[in-house]
């Protein structure tokens, strides 16, 4: 099948790509307009050249600045490389309290976090445009290949202009087709000369200018494996297929299976099966962005007319070629009678858009991107509670969309990363008690921690209030009897995102308390024995004195 022209598999993928492209074409005008206002590097939805980002048509940069600030904040909220933004755990609360289970969970979490470091993967580099595309345009695309490029795990953000995808019956993306243009020489090096169709091989053999400049279209299709059988050895036991097709010759040039979904397509907001493409903050704030650009254009045009007004002349030939500039002689601009023949025409009556109107529109744009809440620059005197409240307000606005990004984007990425490490022997065997048990990923990113921050803050206040009340109570222990301090500590650990091993297991806590109680009993017994000896000595002294 590999390299065979007019292959049925290749034809099916080419037809499927056209079907998925037709759904995107319904939104090309809208996506192109959003991209031109917020992400000029993603222009081209309507077929326009990508080399021209339409920056000359923008008259105010607030739209781009607000979009970039929001995207950066969302990225750091979901997967900040400076934080432990997830941890491996188990849904069973009793199992996760055992010490050997905690140690294994922390070890797996550390191995997975290490796999995202720049030395192993370029995930964080690719995640920035991936998150930006999702939040601004509504849909983000990332593919992950093992052992490709400079990294052992290569992540790549795909331009939404190029990508075509489809969703399954549950509404989750299950197909992705990505085009790429390659010369014959590039294709031979990438796919292998023997895998190319005969016509491309012949062109690659020439090693001519044409072989190095003429580009041909190739499609890479990620699709479910219809012949998948769990537990089967080989391609039949792999859930997805990655197929590369030469469109010109309708030939398959590479096909391999993957155990996990190798692409991640989060959407900001989507609820239509007929239109799988999401809508992001760029769509929600489109009207304000257009209004701002129109107002700025009008003011700039009015200002230009005031600075360089049109010049009226009598139409004489001598006046037609005149160029007005400071200090220059204008011959023929005055008649023999001394009348002015060249006269500027002033029509400026003030800017059509006042400063208040412009400021109001800018505030509309910034409010739509929650820019005021995303930045703490220039703000002083904010206490801890105020910072938490600002984070909660921001998350309240974006919580439904961040949750969707986690489900459709972050979760499958972590699932695949665990699978890659497990198959590579980087994950140690699990404790016996975890055999057959499900694993769970608990997000400890800024978003997850901020959602738990209020609970942790409430517990902290309860403990502080209880301590103050115990000071004035005649029996302080009775005040603390009403508070489950063990559970309170668990809540605080989760709210801070600390590793599970910080908290001892229930068995270790019980053993430590039993040992402490035994030591206390022994100390009390020794104290009582000493008191008895002292009393006996005192009685003996009295008896001797009485004699």
Secondary structure, 3 states (H helix, E strand, C coil): CECCCCCHHHHHHHHHHHHHHHHHHCCHHHHHHHHHHHCHHHCCCCCCCCCCCCHHHCCCCHHHHHHHHHHHHHHHHHHCCCCCCEEEECCCCCHHHCHHHHHHHHHHHHHHHHHCCCCCECHHHHHHHHHHHHHHHCECCEEEEECCCCCCEEEEECCCCCCEEEECCCCCEEEEEEEEEEEHHHHHHHHCHHHCCHHHHHHHHHCCHHHHHCEEEEEEEEEECCCCCCCCCCHHHCCEEEEEEECCCCEEEEEEEECCCCEECCECCCCCCCCCCCCCHHHHCHHHHHHHHHHHHHHHHHHHHHHCCCEECCCCHHHHCCCCCCCCCCCCCECCCCCECCEECCCCCCCCCCHHHHHHHHHHHHHHCCHHHHCCCCCCCCCHHHHHHHHHHHHHHHHHHHHHHHHHHHHHHHHHHHHHHHHCCCCCCCCHHHCCCCCEEEECCHHHHHHHHHHHHHHHHHHHHHHHHHHCCCCHHHHHCCCCHHHHHHHHHHHHCCCHHHCCCHHHHHHHHHHHHHHHHHHHHHHHHHHHHHHHHHHHHHHHHHC
